[in-house]
């Protein structure tokens, strides 16, 4: 699994670097700050998703760690939502929030039935985070 995490982080960091290099040439200062904020928050969210996956895989589901990561992810999503007025980013944030809400429900269900062995499906969260990274990259 580690190579997959590295790939997502590398992709997010590459997107942030691309924004830093391209945006100053194409837009004014206020837009540069917004684009960099968007890209940085996308990287933070990507890291949160990696941490969430770590909490939900391996030797077993760690619901307490998953709750901590979900809280951090929720704060990053709220920050992103507060700082953007871009329709594509807003849609990606909404999709990500819905996916995270579903994972939270699944984690809560795992906590209720410890012996179930169920693991929340993170595919929608990863997909939504990837879309957010894409829309934050010019």
Secondary structure, DSSP 8 states (H G I E B T S, - for coil): -HHHHHHHHHHHHHHHHHHHHHHHHHS-HHHHHHHHHHHHHHHHHHHHHHHHHHHHSTTS--HHHHHHHHHHHHHHHHHHHHH---HHHHHHHHHHHHHHHHHHHHHHHHHH-GGG------HHHHHHHHHHHHHT--
